[in-house]
Amino acid sequence: MQMTVRAFEIEGLLDQAPEGIEVLSLDCFDTLIWRNTHAPSDVFAEIDMTGGAVEPRSWAEGNARRRAMARSGAKEIGLTDIYREMLAHASEDEVEAAVTHELTLEARHAFAFGPVVALMREARRRGLKIVIVSDMYLTEPQLRAHIGAAAGEDVMALIDQVFVSSAYGEGKRDGLFDHVIEALGVAPDRILHIGDNRAADYDAAIEHGLHAVHLAQFDAESASRLRMEAATARILDPLCGISRPIAQAHRAAVAMRTCNEPTYVLGHDIMGPAMATYAHWLKAEIDTASKAAGKPVKPLFVMRDGYLPHKVFDALYPEVGARTVDLSRFVALRASIKDEASLGKHLDEWSDTLPLPSLARQLMLFENEYARFAKAGSAETQSAALAKWVRGNSDIQRKIFTRREAFLKRLVAHMNHVGIAPGDTVMLVDTGYNGTVQNLVTPILAETMGVSVMGRYVFLREKRRSGLDKRGMIDVRNYDYRTLHALSLSIVSLEQLCNVSQGSTIDFTATGEAIREKLDRKATHNATRDAVQAACMDYVRAAGNAVLKAPEADDLDSRCRAATAILARLSFLPNAGEVSVFERFDFDYNMGLAHTETLVDTDRGRNGLRRRGLTFYNDQRPQFLSAELQAQGLSMSLANFATSRFKLDLRSTDFEVGGIQVPVILAGAAQQGVMEFTAWPTAEGYYQLRVPVGEQRPVIAVQLGQTCEWVQVEEFGFIPLENLKKGQSAATVAAKATADAMEQMSPGLFRASPTGVLIAAPPEGSEPMVLSLVFRPVVARAATVQLRAAA
């Protein structure tokens, strides 16, 4: 028989049981009865107490146990003892009221784990006696009532006896199993005990002669991820874990997952609960809006990012008849160019961003009208030249406005194609985060079709209040703008998991069918995304199977907060498996551009961090920064998370600790000398040394041999001082380098004698520069280490 089983294996456990088993013994909490919170103590957050009751309640239990041991040697206590300790001057009636209140709170969060109930029913079918053995401060009647409320009286009727440690004064590791054996009147080897605590439920049971199985609720990676989700909830919301429980209604479904492949885990454990919760929230929004409008509001999931949300919603609520709509930002912007003012605004925003062909197509220009600007130099110059020409050419402006009218007819045809009629009220559904498409099409659809538009998003953060009917599952109603902005920084990760393999919509046919840009996307991207989405749908279809009856506390608000923590944890604290999945993804900007870029470039991030530490990202923030930081460890990821969430004023100098003093020879035309400079740690054992270079332009000889016997050189080049002042330090001009008394053993790896130096010839010109040397001491000079120790 297996020593340890996972939750998904427990239902068929009796098929492996030893011959002669007469009694099935079960632990109660986290075996038969689970909570929908991260930790048992989260329930205490709902106790009304200034400053929060979680800590005082935990302290009171610890003090009560110590007091009982000191007074009588008792190792177990009751809930009444805890509240007498916690409410020192309370009357007995007040203590009993507090006890009753906690029992009520426990009941609000409790549910029976379906596979264990199925095991109990099978045990009864086989004629086995069923008992509950629990280390708990509840009395037997209290525990029986709790099980009955969570699992139902029919399940409670399956239980023959209940043994609780508070009634016997000792727990499973001390002697409770002796009382169980005596009361049952059977030999220990006739009992099979199952529980989630390795020491109490397995080791102690084996020591007492019982057969035992340890129930591992989660694999190690899932347990770690759930802890990180709880930590994320606390970082996002100061009330979480204080006066608001940290809800995790998806725990049972996560425990039942059988596949550990990272792509599947990402889809099932992260996207599954997040998208299912969004669907439930969205249904409530549709119902509320329809009631207010006095007619059905028609949800339209905006493609491409609305693809997975639509699949999930349609699976859960097929009766709504939700449809998809191909309203890309590209076509919405095109439709908005109605006059000279809107045209000028469009050119102001996009002529510096879009390449010539994309900008021209958005303006509905033909190739023969814009081809001459392809000869205008760089891509930026080409688009700028086109914009200048359009601004000053009234004839081409009239053509643009005329073509826009024809385009609007095709747009209306598309709306008809997806089931929208004049006078309808529609709800645009998208991942977020600004609702730009809604901003642009709301007045257009009102003018052309008399259609009212509202928008509902997974995540909404408007920099400029639009005044339109917009809401997000995650928005300002629950989180401040600083938090929302931090979450917006990596929204591309969510978008890539939600979208579908098709190019951005750039036009419509006369009958309203979408015309899309060809998309240059890797097959591995599509296969990975499809696998994530399939796993997400597996979660949606089976999420409730492991929960016998949802607890009262499992409401929509708690689920939305849990979904926020799930997505935010993925955005800021992804694990290695998740990063390996995102490395297969490309992305495009949904602006009629066929070009794609790699979503996560860990090599670029690793090399940049080695050279500059976190300041590397001052020059260029990647689409998914947290994924590139993951390999640097939790400390780096948490620093990024906290800085982004709280907008902390942290600077590179704040991280300068543990530097190495390196002697440097400066040899100018008139004089020379030796100065010590500090090389500060960057990442992965590398250090950066910076030496300022003024107009005198000395030869610089870095005496690496005095600090290193073996050294890896990553970078040796000059940075303009002006760039450093602007926070731009990524680009360097390679120094003309000479190594003296340093033998190169492989590219960048040197074996240095004590006199070894790395020499940089003076840079050309007179602009103030800084010499940057990035190196890793592979083997430090022994004398240097001894001197440091002496210092």
N, C-alpha and C positions, 0 to 999 in steps of 0.2 A: 504494500500500500504506500502511496506517495506520502512523504513527510510534509511537504508543502503543496498546496493547491491554490490556483488562482480562482477568482470569483466565478469565472465562466465555466469552471470545471466542477463546481460543487454540487450541481443538481444531480449528476450521475455518480456521486461518490460511493453510494452504497453498493454499487456493482463491484467495487474493489475492496469492500470491507472484509475483514477476516471472518472465518466461519465462527458461528456461535455468538455473535453479537446480539445482545438482548435490549440494550439501552442506547439511544442516541442522545448524547449530552451536548448542549449548545451553549456557547457564550451568548450574551444578550447584545450589548452595544457594539456596533461595527461588525456584527456577525448576523444576527437576526434583525435587529433594529438599527438603522442608520440615521444619521442626521443630514439635512441638506446644507450644512455649513462646513467650512474648512476644518475647524477644530471644535471639540466639545465646548470649550470655554466661550465660543462665539455666541452661544445661546445667552450667556450672562449679559451681553451687550443690551438686551432688551429690558433688563432690570432698571427701573427708573432711579438713577442716583447721579447727583451732580458730579461731573468729572468722569462719569462712566463707572460701571460696577464690575467690569471684568477683572481688574486687578484686585480690588477689595474682596471680591468673592473668592478668588484664588488664594489670596493671603489668609482669609478666614479658614478655609479648608485646611491649609497647611498648619496653621496655629492650633486648630481643633485636634488634628491628629497628634501633634506633639504634646498637647495638654493631656489627651487621653492616655498616651503611652506613659507619660510621667506620673499620672495619678494611679492608674490601675494596670498598666502594661498592655492595655487593649490596642490592637493594631488596626481596628476598623471602627468607624464612627457612623452616625446617622446624619441626615440632612438637617434635622433639628439642632444637633450639636454645632453644625457649621453656622447656622443663623444666630444661635446664642452667642457665638464668638464674633460674628460680623456686626450684630446689632446689640452691643454690650448692655445698653440700658433699656432695651425693649421689654415689654410685658410678654407673657407666654402667648397671649392672643395675637400680638403683633408678630411674634416669631412664627406661629402657625400660619398666619396670613402670608408671610414671606415664603414659607415652605410651599404653600398651596400655589402661590404665584409662580415660583420656579418650576413646579411640576406642570403647570399650564403652559409655560414657555417651552419646556422640553417637548410637550405633546405637540405644540405648534410646528416644531421642526422635525419631528420623527416620522419615519416611514419604514415599512417592512421590506426587506430585500427579497425580491421575488424568487430567485433561485434557492434560497435557504428555505422559504416556505414550501417550494416544490419538493425539496429534500425531505421536509417534515411529512408532507402528504405521502410520499413514497415509503417513508419509515413506518407510518401508520398502516399503510397497505400491507407491509410485510410483517405486521404484528409487533413492531418494536415499541417499547416505552420511550417517551420523549421527556427530557428534563432540561431545565434552564439552570446554568451555574454561572453566577455573575459576581464579579468584584465591584460592589456598588454601595453607595451610602443610602440607597432607598430601602424602605422596608419591603417585605414580601408583598403585602397588599398594594403598596404603591407601584412596585414593579409589575405586578399582574395587571393593574389598571392601565399602566403605561403601554404594555404590550397589546392589550386588548384595544386600546384607542388607536394605536398605530397600525396594527395588523388586522383587526377585526375579531369579534368574539368567536368566529368559526376557527380561526387560527389558535386563539387562546385555548379553545376546547381540545386542541390536539396535544396540549402540554399537560403532563401528568403531575409533575412537581416542579417547584421553583426553589432554588437554593441561592440565597444572597448573603454576601459576606458580612453585612452589617448585623444580621441576625445571629451570627455565630462568633463574631469578634475576631475572625481571622479570614484571610483571603486564600486564594488558590495556592499561592506559593508557600503558605504557612501550614494550613491543615484543613481547608474547606473540603478538599476532595475526600478526606477521611470521613467527614460527616455525610457526604454524598454516598459513599460506598456503604456505610453503616445503615443509612436510611433506606437504601434501595434493597439491601439484603442480597446482593449478587456479588460474584467475584469481580475484581477490578478488570480482568481481561474480557469480561462480557460487556464492557462499556466502551463506546467510541465517542471521544470528546473532540469538538471542533471549535476553534476560536481564532481571533485575529492577533492576539498577543503571544509572541513566540515564547516568552519566559513563563507567563501564567497559564496559557492554554496548551502549550505543547510540552515544554520541559517539565513543568510541575505535574502534569497529567502522566507523563511517562514515568517519572520518579515514583508515582503512586500506583503504578502497575496498569494504568489504563492504556488502551489504544488511543492515539491522538493524531490529529491533523492540524497543521497550522494554515490558516486562511490568510493568504497574502492579497490584500485588497487590490494593490496596484503594483506594477513593475516599478523598478527604481527610477526610470526616466519619467514615468507618469507622476509618481509621488513628488519628485523634484519639481516638475512643471506645475503641479497644483500648489506647491508651496510658493513658487514664484508668482503665480497668479494671485495668491493671497497677499503677498508682499506688494504686488502692483496695485491691488485694490487699496491698500493702506496709503501708498504714495499718492494715488490719484485723489483719494477722499479721506480727509483727516478724521471723519466720524467712523470710518470702517474699523471694526474691532474695538471701538470705544462705546458708541451708543447705537451702532448699526452692525448687525452680524455680517460676517463675510460669507455671503451665500455662494454655494457651488452645487447647484441642482444637477449638474452633469456628472457628478462623481460616480453614480451607479452605472451609467452608460459607459464611462471611461473604463471602469473596472471590468466590464463585460467584453471589451474589445479583445479579439484573438490575434490580430495581425500587428506585428511590431515594426513593419517596414516604415521608414520615416515619412514617405509620401502619404501612405495610408493614415498614419497617426495624425499628420497635419490636417488632412481632410476630415477625419472622424472626430478627433478630440478638440480641435480648435474651430475649424470652419463649421462643423456640425452644430454645436451648441450656439455659436454666434449667429449663424444664418437662421436656425430654427427660432431663436428668440426674436430676431428681427421680423420674421414672418408673423409671429404671434402679435408683436407690437404693431405691425403694419395693419393686420386685420382689425385690431381695435381702433386704429386711426381711420380706416375706411368706414367702419360702422358708425363712428362718431360723426364723421364728415357727411356721410349719406343721410343720417338723421337730421343734421343741421340744414342740409340742402333740400331736404324733402324729396330726394330722388337718388337713385344709385349713383355713387361716384365710381367712375371707371378707372381702375389702376392700369397704368402703362409703364412697364419696366423698360427703362432706357438702355438700349444696347450700345456698347458691348458689355459694360460692367454690370448691367442688370440681368445678365444671363443666369448666373447661379442663384441670385435671390429669387428670380422668377421660377426656376425649377423647384426650389424649396417651397415657395409659397403655393405653387400650383399643386404640389404633392400633399400639402397640409390642408389647403382650402380650394379644392377643384371646383366647388360650386360657384365661386366668385367669377370664374371665366376670365382671369387676368390675361392680358396680352402684352406683347413686346412692341416697342416702337423704335425706329432707327433715326433718332434725333442726336446726331453727333454735335460736338461743339463747332465743328467746321460748317455744317449746314445751318446751324442756328445763327452763327455769325454772318454767314452769307445772306440769310433771310433778313437780318437786321439792318442791312445797308440800304436805307430807304431815301436818304436825302444827303445834302452836302455835309451837314453837321455829323451825321452818323458815319459817313464815309471818312471824314477827317479823323474822327475818334478811332475808327478801325485802323487807319494807317498809322496813327500815333502809337497804337498798342502793338501792332504786329509787323510793321516794316523792319524793325530791328531784330525780329525773332525768326520770321519765316523766310526760307529761301525763295528765290524769284519764282520758280514754277508754282509753288504752293500758294504764295501770295496772289499771283496772277489768277490762278484757278478760283480762288475764293472771291476775287473781284469779277469773276465770270468773263475774263478776257481770253481771247483766242491766241494761239501761239504766234500767229503772224503779227499780232498787236504788241506783243511784249518781247519777241525774240531779240530785238536789237539791244535790249538792256543786258543780255547775257554777256556782252562784250565790255561791260562797265567795270571790270576789275573783280574784286573779291565778292563773295556772296553777300556780305553786308552792303557793299557799295551798289550791287545790282538792285537789291530790293529798295534801297534808299532812292536810287535814280528812278525806278518805276513809280514810287510813291510821289516824288516831286513832279513827275510828268502828269500823273493822274490829278493831282491837286490843281495844276494849272491848265487843264484841258477840259473845257466845259462839254465838248462833243463826246469825249470818252466817258465823262460822268453821266451824260444822258443815256448812253448805251448801257452803262452799268445799271442804272435805275430801271431801264426798260427790261433788261434781262432779268433783273430781280423780280419784276412783276410776273414774268413767265415762270420763274422758279417757284414763286409762291403758289401758283396753280398746281405745280407738281407736288409741292409740300402738302397742300390741302388734299390732293389725290392720295398721298401716302396716309394721311390721317383717316381718310375714308376707308382706305385699304385695311387699316387695323381696327375698324369698327367704330370710329368716332363720327358722330353726326352733328350738324349745327345745333347749338344750344346745350350740348353735353357739358358735364363737369368731369374733368379728368384729374387724376393724381399721378404725376410723374414720379417714378420710383427709381432711385439710383443709390450708389454707394456714397456719394458726396464729393467734395466737402463744401463747395461754395454754392452749388445750384446755378451755375452759369447758364446752362441750357434753359432752365426755367426762367431766369431773368430775361433772356432774349426772346423766347417764343411766347411768353404770356401776353404781351400786347399784340403780337402778330396773330395769334389764334383768336384772340378776342375780336380783332378787327375783321379777319377773313371768315370766321366761322361762328362767332358768338360763343366760343367755348371758354369756359372758366378753367383756370389752371391752378392747382396746388402742387406742392412737392413734399415728398417724404424720403428721408435719407437715413442710411446707416449712421452717418456722421455728418454733422453740419457745423461749419465754422465760417460765418460771413465776416470779412474784414470791413465791408461797408453794408450797413443795414439796407436791404432791398425794400422792406415794407410789404413783401409778398407773403402769401400763405405758405410758410415753410416750417418744417419741424424735422428733427433728427432723433433717432433712438438715443444718440449721444449728442447732446447740444447744451446750450447755455442754461437750460432749466435744471441741469444736474451738475455741470462743471463750469468753472470759470474760463475766460478766454485764453488765459495763459496755458491752462491744461489742454484746451481744445487745439490751440496752435501747435503745441508739442506733438499731439497725436496726429496732426495733419502732415507732419514732416515725412512720415513713412507710409502714407496712405496708398502709395503705389503697390505696396506688397499685398494689400487687400484687393486692389483693383485687378492685379494679375491673377489672383486666385478665383476671382468672380467672373472674368470675361470669357469670351469665346474666340475660336480661331477664325476671325474674319477681319478684314481691313476696315478702316474708318469709313463711314458713309460720307460720300462727297456730292451726291446728287440723287435724283429720283427719276424714274421713267414717267411718261405721260400717264400711265395707269397706277403710279404710286409705288412701284417696287424700288427697293434701295439699290443704288449703284455704289459699289465700294472700291476703295483703293486696294490694289494688290498688296499683300502683306508678305514681307520677307522674314519669316519666322521659322526657327529651327523645329524639326520634327520632335526633338526631345522636349522642347518647351510644351508643345501641344499634348504630347503623351503624358507628361508630368501633370499638367493642369487638369487633364481629363481624369487622371487617377485620383487627384485630390478631390475633384468634384464628385466622383463616384463614391469615394469614402464618406464624403459629407452626406450624400443621399442615404448611404447605409445607416448613418447615425439618425437621420430624420425618420427613417422608417421604423427603427427599432428602439429609439431613445426611451420610451416609456415601459418597455417590456420588463425591466428589472425592478420597477417600482410598483409595489402592490397597490398602493393608494397614495397619491401625492399629498404631502403635508400641507396644512393650512398656510404656513409661511411661504410656500412656493408660489408667490404671486408674480405678476408681470414686472413690477418695479425691481424686485430682487433679482430676477432673471436678467433684466436689462443691465443692471449694475455688474452682474457676473460676466455678461457678454462683453461689457466694456473692459473689464479686467483681463479677459481672455485675449482680446484683440490688442490691448495696450501692451500686455506682456510679450506677445509675438512681435510687436513693433520695436520694443526697447530691450527685451531680454530673450532673444531667440536662442535656442540651443543648437548644438553642432549639427544634429540631424536635420533640423529645419533649414539651417543655412545651406546644407548640402542640396536640399531641394530647390531653394531659390537660386542657387548658382546655375541651374539649368534654364532660367527664365530670361527672356528678352522683353523689352517694352518699347512702345512707340508713344508719341505725344497726342494721338487722336486729333491731328490737325491736317489730315490729308497727306501725311508724310509716310512713305513706305519704309523709310529708314528705321531700323531698330537698334537699341543699345542693350548691352548686358546689364541685367538688374544688379547683380552682386559680383564685384571683381575683388576677390579676397587677396589676390596677388598685389594689385594696386594698393589696396588698403594696408597690407602688411609692409610693403616697401615704403609707403608714405609714412607710416607710423614709426618705422625704424629711423627714418631720416628726421622727422619733425615731432614725433609724439602726436598728441591730440591737435596741436596747432596745424598739422597737415590739412585738416578739414576746414581751416579758415579760408583757404583758397578755393576749395571745391567741395561742396557737400554732396555726396552721392545720394541716389534715390533711396537707398536702404542702408544708411550709415551703421545702424546697430548690427546688421549682419556682418559687416566688415570688421567691427570691433569685437565680435564674439570670441574669436580665437585668442584675444588678449586677456581674457579672464573676466570674472564677474565684477571685480573692482573697477575696471575700465568702463564696463557697460553701465554699472550703477552710477558712476560719475557722469556719464553722458545723460542718463535718464534724469537724475536729480537736477543737473544743470538746465536741461530742456524744460522739465516740468515746473521748476520754481524760478527759472530765469536767473540763476545765480550768477553773480558778477565774479566769476573765476577766471584767472588769467594764467598764462603759461608759467609765470614766475611763482605762482602758488603751488605748482607741482614740482618745483626744483628742489629736490632733496636727494642726498646720497651721491653728490657729485664727485668727480675725480679731478685732482689738480694736475695739470699737464704743463710742463715747461715748454716755452716757445721762444725760439731765437728770432729776433727781428733785426735784419741786416740792411740798413739803408746806405746811401751814398756817403754820408758824413759820419754816421755812428751806428753802432749795433749794441744790442743788449739782450738779456734773457728776462722774460716775464712769465708768470704763471697765470694760466687761464683755467676756469672751471668747465669741465665737460659734464653736462647734465644728462641723466638717463632719459631715453625716449621710449623704446619698447623692445622686448625680446633680448634684453641684455646689451642693447646698443646705447651709445652716448653721442651727443652732439657737442662739438667744440666750436665756438665762434670767435674769430679774431678780426677786429675792425681794421680796415685798411683805408688810410686817408690819402692825401695828395702826394705824400713822400714816396709811396709805393715801395716799401721794403721787400726784400726776399724773406719769405716766412719758412722757417724750418721747425716742424713740430717734433719734439723729442719723444716719440712714442716708445722708444727703446727703454726709457727710464721707468715706464709704467707697465709695459707689456713685453712678455717673451714671445708670445704668439698673438697676432692681432688680425682681425677681419676688417677691411676698409670698405665701407659701403658707398661713401661719397666724399669727394674732395673737389670743391668748386666755390665760385664766388657768387654772392647774391647782392644786387644793388641795395644799398641802405634804404633808399626811398621805398622799395618794395616791402621791406621789413616793417617800416613805419605804417604801411597800409595793411599790414597783416598778410601780405602775399610773400610766401617764402618757398613755394614748391619748386619754381624754376631756378636752376643754377647754370653758371657758365663754368664748364670744366676747367680746372686749373692745369697748367702745364707742370706736371708733377715729376719729381725725381726721388727715388728711394735710395738712401745711403746707409750702408750697414744693416740693410733689411733685405732678406732673401725671400723672393716671391715663390711660395710653394704651390700655389694654385691661384686661379683668378681671384684677386682681392685678399688672399690669405698670405700673411707675411710672418717669417720668423725673424725677430729683431734681436740684434746684439744690444748691450746696455747703451751703446752710443748711437743706436739706430735713429734716423730722422727721416721724416717725409717732408720734402721741400716743394714749395709752390713758388713759381716765378711770378713776378708782379703782374697784375692784370693790366690790360691796355687802358688808356684814357686817364681821366682825373676824377671821375665820378666816385664818391665815397662808396666803398664796398665792404662786405663782410665775408671772410673766408669761412666756409662751413666744412668741417671734417666730421663725418659720422663713422664711428668705428665700434667694434666689439672686442673687448679684451678676452681672448680665448684662454690664454694662460697669463695671469698677472705676474709681474716681476716680483720675486720673493722678497727682495729688500724693501720694495715699496709697501708690500703687505705688512712687513714687520714695523716699518716706520709708522704706518697708520695705526697699528695696534698700540705702539708706544705713545702716540699722540692721544 
